[in-house]
């Protein structure tokens, strides 16, 4: 920090802060182990047209397919993993199992923490935001057939997703004045006193309950502890200035950036998605967070409007149930190719930010994954998957590999290793039994 009278300004990471530094003047380099390691877990519901996505060859010299053509020039930066499965996915229930591994849409099933939050507990303590939870729709939608979020707390509570790039930008970078900071501190103090009172009362109640109710109360206590921890983190960062970045041009009509308030005929998905990727890049570049979950396309109602402004006459869900209709198949491939163009934009964005002897992409892992298989609509096997980036983290990209019948959780377990995070107990509820060895 640079401190003056009543002023404190955050410094960026300087080479003189490194363990390899010999002096402020002769800084040397930042050691690779000191650079932040980052992960993005993104889910694209409903699968895609696997016939025009999956390469017929394995290895680094896979033949370019129609949907992968926009990404072909980046092939050294990613690995396509075919054959992974989610035991409890299939149909339209993959959203809640994608990062948890468990069958949490079933009545009576145990809600559990998602792996992004397990990772954030390990690597997120040095950043203002332990994680960012994003989606094409905001909120949780808990209680509905499909959720809006991929992320769950340790107590099994869904974490609301944010879907407005301008709101995310403000949260990351908008400075608060002294009055606003004081108001937030006062609000936290009031909430803390309420939590204390509730916890004390619950403790007295616990002694009079049966075992089943005690278990429910224990989950409630865990929820309170989660909230208290989150409040404490927030307070610790209140007096530290946010990073200063160049403003992003979101346009005058901010409502147009909210998919939930738009129609298929008016929602400019391409502009929206690129703004989301721009803000995510800034979040990583400023080390505001190191873990992001992103439900970029939902199961059932996709939320993206499938490029309606670019002429697509169908909803994405409708196209996945094509019934071999050649027009729907043609449009499905065209739309999937457009999605690939936006994913290529994101990869290139991260690749274009220098960091050390590499780039931001080299220190970041991105997953493009789906809860719906490629062989038929919404299968729970042969899930289309791509791991991107992470060269400096040790990822050894292989082009295209087939891991038929491997758990999807094995990919998460592999990423935990690259992030330097221990594998939690009962990881993925048992839906992981190793790593993808070709990548390590």
N, C-alpha and C positions, 0 to 999 in steps of 0.2 A: 504494500500500500504506500502511496505518496500522501503524506499528511500535512495539512496546513491548519490555520485557525478555523475550526468548525467544518473542515473539509477533509474527506478521504477519497482518493481515487484509486481504483484497482489497477494494478499493472498486469500486462500480459505475461506469459511465461517467458523469462529471459534466459539466455544460455548461461549467464553468471549464476543462476539459481541451481544449476545442475551439479550433481555430485562429481562431475568430471571437470568442473571449473577450477582454474588455478588462481584467478583473481577476477575482479570486476572488469578489468581492461582486457585480460587474456582469458576469455571465457571458455574456450574449447567448444565442445558440442554437448547437446543434451543426449544422455544415454538412452538407447532404444527402450530399455525397461522402464524409463521414467515417462515415456510418452503414454497418453491415455489410450486405453483399448476400448473399443466401442462395438455395440451390436444393435442391429435393427431386425426385429421379428415382424415380418409383414405377411398377412394372410389375404389371399384373393379367393373369396368364396365361389362356389359353383364350378370349379375346375376350368377347363378350356378345351379347345379342339385338339385332342392329343394326336390325331392323325397328321396334323400340319405343324405340330410342335416337337414331338419326340424324335431325335435323330435315329436313324437306323444303325449307325455305327457307334462304337464306344471309342474311348481314347481322345486324344487331343485333335485328331484330324477328322472330327465328325462332319458330316455333310450338312451344309446349311439348309434348314427347313424354312418354309414361308414365314412362320411366326417368329423364328429366331433370327431372321435376316437382319433386322435393325440392330441386333446385338453381336453379329458375327465378328465385327472388327474389334470387339472387346473380349474375344474368347479366351485370351490369356488371363483374364481377370475373374473368371468364374468357372464353376463346375456344375453341370446338370446332373442331378441324382435321380434316377428313375427307379421305381419299384417300392418306395417307402409306403408304409401303411399306418393308419390310425385305427386301432381296434374298435373304438367307440364312435367313429365317424360314420359316414354314409348318410344318404338322404340329405337332410339339411341341418344336421346336428353337429357339424364339425367345429363350429366357432368356439364352443366352450371347452372342447377337448384339445384344441390345437396346441395350446401352451401348457395345459394341465395334464394331458394324457388320460384323464378320467371321464367316466360316463356321467357327467354332472347334469345332463338334461333329464335323466331318469328320476322318477319320483323316489324320494328317500335316499338318493345318492349323496355322498359326502362331498361338499364343496371344498376345494383345496387351492393352495397357492399356485400361481402360474410361474413358469420358469423365468420369465423376464423379471419378475419381482424377487425371485430367489437370487438372481444374478445382481440385481440392483442393491440387495442387502450387502453384497460383497464389494462391488466396485463403485457404488453410488454415493458413498459417504463424503467424498471430497468435492462434490459438485452441488450447485444450488438446488438442482432438481435430481433426485435419485433416479427418476425415470420420467419419461413422457409417455402418456397413453393417448393415442390418436386413433381416429376412425373416420370413415366416410359419413357416419352419423354420430352425433354427440350423445352423451349420457350413457346409460347402461342397457336400457330396454329390458331389464331383468323382469321375468314373469311372462314375457312374450315368447313366441316360438324361437326367435333368433335374438341374440344379444347384439349390442353395438360395440362391445369391448372385448378384448382378448385377455385382459389383465385382472387378476384376483389376488386379494391380500392373503396373508397367512391364515387369517380367520375365515377365509372363504367368502369374502365380500367383494362384489364386482366393483372395479374402479372405473368411474365415468370417463369416457373418451371425449376428446375435444376434436372438432372437425373444421374449425374456422381458422385459416392461416393467419388472418390479421389479429385474432385474439391470442393465438399461440405466440406470435411475434411480440405483442404487448406484454404478455406474461414473462417472456424471456428477457426483454430489453427495455421496456418502458420504465423510466425512473419515477420514483415516488418522492413527494415532498415530505417535509418534517411532519406536517399535520396528518398526512395519510399514514405514515409509519406509526405515529403515536396512536392513531385510531385502531390500527391493526393489532398493536400491542395490547391495547385496552380490551379489544374483542377477544384476543387469545386468553387474557387473564379471566374474563368472565366465563369463557367456555371451560377453562381449567377448573374453576371453582365448582361449576355444575358437574363436571366429570368426577371430581373428588366426592361430592355429595352422593352421586349415583353409585360410585364404587363402594363407599362405606355402607350404604343401605343394602347393596347387593351382597356384601360380605355377611351381614347379619342374617339375610334371608337364606343364604346358602346352607346354613347349619340345620335348617328345617325342611330341606328338600330331599327327595329321593334321588337315586343315582342318575336316572335319565335326565331329570331336570338340572341336576348339578352339571352334567355334561353340557347342556344347553347354556347354562349360566357361565361356564368356563369359556365357551365360544364368545359369549358376550363380553367377558373380561378381556379376551384377546382383542376384540374389536376396539375396546376402549384404549388398550395399550397401543394399538396401531395408530389411533388418532392422536394420543398424547405424544407419541414419538414423532409423528408428522408435524404437530404443532411446535415441538421443541426444535426441530430442524428449521422450520420456517422462521422462528424467532431468531435463531442463531445467524441467519443470513440477512435479516432485515436492515441492519446497519452497514452492510457491505454493498457498495454501489454495483449496479448491473453493468455488464460490458456495453461499451459504446460501439455500435455498428452503423453502417450506412442504411438509411431507411429503405424499405421495400415499397415499391409502387403497387398498392393493392387496388387502385382505381377509386372512383368516387362512390360507386354503388357497392358497398360492402355486403349488402344482402345477397348480391349475386354470387358471393363466395360461400354461401351456406346451402349445401345440397338439399337440406331438409325444407328449405323455403323456395325451392325452384321447381320448374317443370322440365320435362324431357326436351321440350322444344326450345327452351331458353338457357339451360345450364351449360356453360362452356367448360366441360370437364377438362379439356387439355390445359387451359389456363389455370384452372383450379389446382390440378395435380402438380403442375410445375411450381406453383407458388408453395405448395406443401413441401415439395422436395427442396426448394430454396431455403425455407425456414428450418427444416431439419438439418441441412448443411451448416447453416449459421449456428444452430444449437451445438453441433459437434465442434465447429471451428473455434468457438469461444469457450469450449469445455463447460457448457452450462449443464449438460447431462451426458451420460455415456451409454444409456440403455433406452431404447424406444420400442414400443409395440405399436403396430399400425394395422387396423382392420381396413384395408384399402378397398375391399369389395366384400359385401355381405353375402351370406347364404340366403337363398330364397329371393328376397328383394335386394338387388345388388347395390342400390343407392347411387350408382354412377350414371345411370340413364343411358349407358352403352352408346355414347357418342351420338345421341339423337340429333344434335345440332349439325353433325356431319353426314346426316342422311340415313343413318341406320333406322329401319322401320320397326325393329323388334326390341323388346326388352331382353337383357342378357339371359335371364332365367328361361325365357321362352325359346331362345336359340339353343340352349343346352338340351332341351327336350325337342330336338329337331325332327325326330321321326324319319330321318334320312331325307328330309325335304332339302333339295339342292340349293334353294335360295337361302334358307336359314343357315345351312352349312357354309355357304359362300360368305354370308355376312358375319358369321361367327369367326371365321378365320380372319376376315378383314379387321374386325374389332379387336381380336386378340393381337393382331400385328400392331395396331395403334397403341394398345397397352404396352407392348414391347418397346415401342418408340419412346414412350414416356419413361419406362424403366431405364432405357439407354441414356436418356437425358440425366437421370439421377446419378447413374454410375459415372458419367462424364463430368458431372458437377463435382462430385467428390474427388475424382481423379485429377481435376484441374486445380485443386488446392494443395500447394506444396506443404510438406511437413517432414522436416529432417531430410534424410536422403531419399525419401519417397513422397507419398501424397497422403492426403486424408483418407483416401480409399484403402491405402496399404495398411492403415492402422484401424480399419473399420470392417466389420463383417455385416453383410446384408443378406437376408434370406427372403427370396420370393417363393412362397409356398401356398398350397391350396389344400382345403379340406375335401375337395372333390376329385376323384380319379379321372384319368384321361381315356380309359378304355370305353366306358359308358358314363352317362351323366351321373355324377355324385356318388361314384363308388368310393369305398374307403381304402382301396389299394391302388397302387401305381399312381401315387399322388405327384403331380408336377412340382418339381422342387429345384431351386437354384441357389447355391451359396456363392456369394460375390465378395471379392476383396480379401483383405487380411494377409497380404503377402508378408508384411513385416511382423505379423503375429505368428508366422510359421505355417500358414495354410499352403498346402501343395496342391495346386489345381490340376485336375486330370481331364478336363474337357467334358466327357460324358461317361458316367459309370452307372452300372445297374446293381442295385442292392435290393433285389426282390425279397419281399417279406421281412425286411428289416423294419424295426420300429422307427417312426418319425422322431421319437425321443432320442434316438441314437445321434441324430444330427445335433440336437440341443446339447447332448452330453459332450460331443466333439467340440462344440463352440465353447462350452464351459472350460475345457482344457486350454484352448487358445486364449481365453480371457484370464487365465490364472486363477480360476474359481474352483473350489472343491465341489464335488458332486454331493448334493444334499441327501439326507436320509430319505428313503422311499421316493426317490426321484421319479417324477412322472407317474406316480402310483404303480410302479413296476413296468411301465410301458417304455422302458429303455434298458438295454442289456449289454451295452458296449459303445464303442466309438466307430466311426467310419474310417477304417485304417488307411484307406487309399489317400485320405486328405492330410494325414499327420506324418 
